[in-house]
Amino acid sequence: MNLFSNCRVTAHRSSLHSTRKAMSEIAEMFQRISQRPNVTGIIVVDNEGTPIRSTIEDTTVQNQYAHLITSLAAKARHCVRDLDPTNDLCFLRIRSKKNEIMVAPDKDFILIVIQNIVE
């Protein structure tokens, strides 16, 4: 084994450790959010709008939320940046008559939380 292949192995192990840690943090976050009253669904999507993890079992509904919210978040981000190029979208909250959708975009993924409205 030469020096470069050893570096690749070390980098791969480090990457696996980071991935496992991130997955553990995501699982913990899902658990914590899903225990909140009125939360009906949680979806994490990549930047392409593909669901990575979800508590919504119906894949049609899951994909619909993922696609539409990803598109809306991208448009909202463009609006914020058009108004001020040094600014960025941090959070988006959509309230309808039936539920509330909270969107937290990040560099690599988007967190979508759906909850019922409490009167």
C-alpha positions as CSV (number, residue, x, y, z in Angstrom):
1,M,0.0,0.0,0.0
2,N,1.5,3.3,-1.0
3,L,1.1,6.7,0.7
4,F,-1.7,7.8,-1.6
5,S,-3.9,4.7,-1.2
6,N,-3.5,5.0,2.6
7,C,-4.7,8.6,2.3
8,R,-7.7,7.5,0.3
9,V,-8.6,4.8,2.9
10,T,-8.3,7.4,5.7
11,A,-10.4,9.9,3.8
12,H,-13.0,7.2,3.1
13,R,-13.1,6.2,6.8
14,S,-13.5,9.8,7.7
15,S,-16.3,10.3,5.2
16,L,-18.1,7.2,6.5
17,H,-17.8,8.5,10.0
18,S,-19.2,11.9,9.0
19,T,-22.0,10.2,7.1
20,R,-22.9,7.9,10.1
21,K,-22.8,10.9,12.4
22,A,-25.0,12.9,10.1
23,M,-27.5,10.0,9.8
24,S,-27.6,9.6,13.6
25,E,-28.3,13.4,13.9
26,I,-31.0,13.1,11.3
27,A,-32.6,10.2,13.1
28,E,-32.5,12.0,16.4
29,M,-34.0,15.1,14.8
30,F,-36.8,13.1,13.2
31,Q,-37.6,11.5,16.6
32,R,-37.6,14.9,18.4
33,I,-39.8,16.6,15.8
34,S,-42.2,13.7,15.3
35,Q,-43.0,13.8,19.0
36,R,-44.3,17.3,18.8
37,P,-48.1,17.6,19.0
38,N,-49.9,18.2,15.6
39,V,-46.9,17.2,13.4
40,T,-48.3,15.0,10.7
41,G,-45.3,14.5,8.5
42,I,-41.5,15.2,8.1
43,I,-39.6,14.9,4.9
44,V,-35.9,15.5,4.1
45,V,-35.2,16.0,0.4
46,D,-32.0,16.6,-1.5
47,N,-31.5,19.7,-3.6
48,E,-33.1,17.9,-6.6
49,G,-36.3,17.3,-4.7
50,T,-35.8,13.6,-4.1
51,P,-37.0,12.4,-0.7
52,I,-34.1,11.0,1.4
53,R,-36.2,10.2,4.5
54,S,-39.8,10.7,5.4
55,T,-42.4,9.8,8.0
56,I,-45.1,9.9,5.3
57,E,-45.8,6.4,4.1
58,D,-47.8,7.3,0.9
59,T,-45.0,7.8,-1.6
60,T,-47.3,9.8,-4.0
61,V,-48.0,12.4,-1.3
62,Q,-44.4,12.3,-0.2
63,N,-43.1,13.0,-3.7
64,Q,-45.8,15.7,-4.3
65,Y,-44.7,17.6,-1.2
66,A,-41.0,17.1,-2.0
67,H,-41.3,18.3,-5.6
68,L,-43.6,21.3,-5.0
69,I,-41.9,22.5,-1.8
70,T,-38.4,22.2,-3.4
71,S,-39.6,24.3,-6.3
72,L,-41.3,26.9,-4.0
73,A,-38.2,27.1,-1.8
74,A,-36.0,27.7,-4.8
75,K,-38.3,30.5,-6.0
76,A,-38.4,32.1,-2.5
77,R,-34.6,31.9,-2.3
78,H,-34.3,33.7,-5.7
79,C,-36.7,36.4,-4.5
80,V,-34.7,37.0,-1.4
81,R,-31.5,37.2,-3.3
82,D,-33.0,39.5,-6.0
83,L,-34.0,41.9,-3.3
84,D,-30.5,41.8,-1.7
85,P,-27.7,39.7,-3.2
86,T,-26.0,39.4,0.1
87,N,-29.0,37.8,1.8
88,D,-30.3,34.2,1.7
89,L,-33.4,32.3,2.6
90,C,-33.2,30.7,6.1
91,F,-36.8,29.5,6.8
92,L,-40.2,29.5,5.0
93,R,-43.5,29.1,6.7
94,I,-46.7,28.4,4.8
95,R,-50.0,28.5,6.6
96,S,-53.2,27.3,5.0
97,K,-56.7,26.7,6.3
98,K,-55.9,23.0,7.1
99,N,-52.2,22.9,8.0
100,E,-48.9,24.6,8.2
101,I,-45.8,23.7,6.2
102,M,-42.4,24.7,7.6
103,V,-39.4,24.6,5.3
104,A,-35.8,24.9,6.4
105,P,-33.5,24.9,3.4
106,D,-29.8,24.0,3.9
107,K,-26.8,23.7,1.6
108,D,-27.4,20.0,0.8
109,F,-31.0,19.3,1.8
110,I,-34.3,20.7,2.7
111,L,-36.3,19.9,5.8
112,I,-40.1,20.0,5.4
113,V,-42.4,19.7,8.4
114,I,-46.2,19.5,8.0
115,Q,-48.4,20.1,11.0
116,N,-52.1,20.6,11.7
117,I,-53.3,24.0,12.6
118,V,-54.2,24.5,16.3
119,E,-57.1,26.8,16.9
